[in-house]
Amino acid sequence: MNAKIVKRVVLATAAVLALGAGGAYLYLDATSDTKRPGSEACTDVIPADGNRADGEAICTTIDALTAAWGRGDADAYGRQFTADATYTTYIGSHYEGRSDITEGHRALFEDFLKGSKLSATYLDLRFLGKDAAILTGRGDDYTGGKPKATELSKIQTYTLVRDTDGVWRIAAFHNTQRQNVMERFSFLYSPATAPKAEK
């Protein structure tokens, strides 16, 4: 077989493999919506056996956080955190303390995130005693049209505590970017890895 034919066969094979991989990626992406996008109202996830007043106070803190982001108000955003709070972004930046969180967001609101808003849905609120709670949900920042609940690309965990003045504040925040294609592939390859809500 001459070199020209071998080269053509190799190129044709590479093209077929690339098309197949591209098609597989598009399929996985198109079928990767979450089955449990969450509730758009934080108050919907307050547990029935929990303290309703504290649940509503926690939701008020999250609403104030969202409103401050929408105004680009770093000081109001920072006030929703405890003095010693931690904040981990989806790219791995880790802020320590209210001042660090506030100043980091001041810079973000003036640059990368200028004019953006937050969209969120809520999955679960659990109380860990009378002065601590964990709120989980999905979220994203956006400009322009608000994304649909199934399009939110981050999973967020808020650890909230009743602060010394009695106000519920965020003591720790963790934001994880959802890798929808990788997640869908893992569920297809090993169905038992899918969370109950996604089966």
WORAZI-V936677 format. One record per pair of residues at least 24 apart in sequence whose ideal C-beta (glycine too) atoms are under 10 Angstrom apart, sorted by sequence separation. I is the first residue (numbers start at 1). J is the second residue. D is the distance in Angstrom with one decimal. If there is no record, write none. Layout:
I	J	D
I	J	D
//
This chain:
42	66	9.4
77	101	7.6
78	102	3.1
116	140	9.4
117	141	6.9
118	142	7.8
134	158	7.0
135	159	8.2
153	177	6.2
154	178	6.3
77	102	6.8
78	103	8.2
116	141	4.4
117	142	6.0
133	158	8.3
134	159	5.6
135	160	6.5
153	178	5.3
76	102	9.3
78	104	9.2
116	142	6.3
117	143	7.3
119	145	10.0
133	159	7.7
134	160	7.5
152	178	8.0
153	179	9.2
74	101	8.7
75	102	6.3
77	104	9.9
78	105	6.9
116	143	5.1
117	144	9.5
119	146	5.3
121	148	9.9
132	159	7.1
133	160	4.9
153	180	7.5
74	102	5.2
77	105	5.2
78	106	8.5
113	141	6.0
115	143	5.7
116	144	9.6
118	146	9.8
119	147	5.5
121	149	4.9
132	160	7.1
133	161	7.9
73	102	10.0
74	103	7.3
77	106	8.7
112	141	9.3
114	143	8.8
115	144	9.7
117	146	7.5
119	148	9.0
120	149	9.2
121	150	9.3
131	160	9.3
132	161	5.1
133	162	8.8
151	180	9.8
74	104	8.4
75	105	9.3
113	143	8.9
119	149	8.2
131	161	5.9
132	162	7.6
74	105	4.5
75	106	8.0
77	108	9.7
121	152	6.3
128	159	8.5
131	162	4.2
73	105	9.1
74	106	3.7
77	109	8.0
119	151	8.7
120	152	7.3
123	155	8.4
128	160	9.6
129	161	9.8
130	162	7.5
131	163	9.1
72	105	8.9
73	106	9.3
74	107	8.3
108	141	9.3
119	152	6.3
123	156	9.3
124	157	9.8
125	158	9.3
127	160	9.6
128	161	9.3
129	162	9.7
135	168	10.0
72	106	8.9
74	108	8.2
120	154	9.3
122	156	9.4
123	157	9.8
74	109	5.6
121	156	9.8
125	160	9.1
131	166	9.8
133	168	7.6
135	170	8.9
140	175	9.9
69	105	7.9
72	108	9.1
73	109	7.7
74	110	8.6
120	156	7.4
122	158	9.8
132	168	9.6
139	175	7.7
68	105	8.8
72	109	4.0
131	168	9.0
140	177	9.8
71	109	8.8
72	110	7.7
118	156	10.0
133	171	10.0
134	172	9.3
135	173	9.9
136	174	9.7
140	178	9.8
69	108	9.5
132	171	7.9
69	109	7.8
138	178	7.9
68	109	9.3
72	113	7.8
72	114	6.7
72	115	7.3
69	113	7.9
72	116	8.3
70	115	9.4
72	117	9.7
70	116	8.1
71	117	9.5
69	116	7.4
70	117	4.6
69	117	6.7
70	118	6.8
69	118	4.8
90	139	9.9
67	117	9.5
68	118	9.4
90	140	9.8
66	117	7.9
67	118	9.0
66	118	4.7
65	118	7.8
66	119	8.7
66	120	6.7
65	120	9.4
62	118	9.6
63	120	9.9
62	120	7.6
62	122	8.2
59	122	8.4
62	125	9.8
90	153	8.5
90	154	5.5
89	154	9.5
90	155	9.0
59	125	8.3
90	156	9.0
58	125	6.7
58	127	9.2
88	157	9.3
101	170	9.0
55	125	6.1
54	125	9.6
70	141	9.8
98	169	8.9
55	127	8.1
69	141	7.4
98	170	9.6
101	173	8.4
54	127	7.2
62	135	6.9
66	139	9.0
86	159	8.9
61	135	9.3
85	159	8.9
123	197	8.2
50	125	7.3
58	133	5.9
62	137	8.6
85	160	10.0
45	121	9.4
46	122	9.5
50	126	8.1
51	127	7.0
54	130	7.8
57	133	9.8
58	134	10.0
59	135	8.5
85	161	9.3
44	121	9.5
45	122	4.6
47	124	8.6
50	127	5.2
54	131	9.0
58	135	6.4
81	158	10.0
82	159	9.7
42	120	8.0
44	122	6.7
45	123	6.7
47	125	6.3
49	127	9.1
55	133	8.0
80	158	9.6
82	160	9.0
95	173	9.0
40	119	8.8
42	121	9.2
43	122	8.7
45	124	5.8
46	125	5.7
47	126	7.0
51	130	7.5
54	133	7.4
81	160	9.8
82	161	6.4
40	120	7.9
41	121	9.0
42	122	5.0
45	125	4.6
47	127	7.1
55	135	9.4
80	160	9.4
83	163	8.5
94	174	9.6
39	120	9.8
40	121	5.6
41	122	7.3
44	125	9.3
45	126	9.3
46	127	9.5
82	163	5.8
83	164	9.3
38	120	8.0
39	121	6.0
40	122	7.8
43	125	9.2
51	133	9.5
81	163	9.5
82	164	9.0
93	175	9.6
38	121	3.1
39	122	5.2
42	125	7.6
50	133	8.3
87	170	8.2
92	175	9.8
37	121	5.5
38	122	5.3
39	123	7.8
85	169	7.3
86	170	9.4
88	172	8.0
89	173	8.9
90	174	9.0
91	175	8.8
36	121	9.3
38	123	4.7
39	124	9.8
82	167	9.7
85	170	5.8
86	171	7.7
87	172	7.6
88	173	6.9
89	174	8.9
90	175	4.5
92	177	9.9
37	123	8.8
38	124	8.7
47	133	9.6
82	168	9.9
83	169	8.9
85	171	5.4
86	172	4.9
87	173	4.8
88	174	4.8
89	175	5.5
90	176	5.9
91	177	7.8
34	121	9.5
36	123	7.0
46	133	9.8
80	167	9.2
82	169	4.8
84	171	7.6
85	172	6.3
86	173	7.3
87	174	8.2
88	175	6.5
89	176	9.6
90	177	4.1
79	167	9.2
80	168	9.1
81	169	5.8
82	170	6.9
83	171	9.8
84	172	9.7
85	173	7.3
86	174	8.4
87	175	8.3
88	176	8.7
89	177	9.3
90	178	9.1
34	123	9.9
46	135	9.9
80	169	6.1
81	170	4.8
82	171	4.8
45	135	7.5
79	169	8.1
80	170	5.7
81	171	7.6
82	172	8.8
45	136	8.6
81	172	9.0
45	137	8.1
81	173	7.7
42	135	7.4
65	158	8.8
80	173	9.6
62	156	10.0
42	137	7.9
62	158	7.1
40	137	9.9
61	158	8.6
38	136	8.6
39	137	8.6
62	160	8.5
38	137	5.6
61	160	6.7
37	137	9.8
38	138	5.2
58	158	8.3
37	138	6.5
38	139	9.2
36	138	9.2
58	160	5.5
61	163	9.9
57	160	9.2
34	138	7.5
58	162	9.5
65	169	9.8
57	162	8.5
65	170	7.3
54	160	9.4
61	167	7.5
62	168	9.2
60	167	9.2
61	168	5.0
54	162	7.7
60	168	7.7
61	169	6.4
62	170	8.3
65	173	9.2
40	149	6.6
57	166	9.0
59	168	9.1
61	170	6.9
39	149	8.7
57	167	7.6
58	168	4.9
37	148	8.0
38	149	6.4
57	168	4.8
58	169	9.6
37	149	3.7
38	150	9.7
56	168	9.7
58	170	9.4
36	149	9.8
37	150	4.9
55	168	9.4
36	150	9.8
37	151	8.8
38	152	8.0
54	168	7.0
33	148	9.1
34	149	8.4
35	150	9.1
37	152	7.1
33	149	9.6
34	150	6.0
33	150	4.5
34	151	9.5
38	155	9.9
32	150	9.5
33	151	8.2
34	152	8.4
34	155	9.7
34	178	8.1
32	178	8.9
34	180	8.3
32	179	9.4
33	180	8.1
32	180	4.0
31	180	9.5
32	181	6.2
34	183	9.0
31	181	9.7
32	182	9.2
29	180	6.7
30	181	9.9
32	183	6.6
33	184	9.3
28	180	7.9
29	181	5.4
32	184	4.0
28	181	4.6
31	184	6.2
32	185	8.9
27	181	9.5
28	182	8.5
30	184	9.4
26	181	9.4
28	183	9.0
29	184	7.7
32	187	8.8
25	181	6.2
28	184	4.6
31	187	9.8
24	181	9.3
27	184	8.8
28	185	5.7
31	188	8.9
28	187	9.8
35	194	9.2
36	195	8.3
38	197	9.8
25	185	9.4
28	188	7.8
35	195	9.3
36	196	9.2
37	197	10.0
24	185	8.7
27	188	9.8
34	195	9.7
35	196	10.0
36	197	3.9
35	197	6.2
36	198	6.8
34	197	8.1
35	198	5.1
34	198	6.6
35	199	7.8
33	198	10.0
//
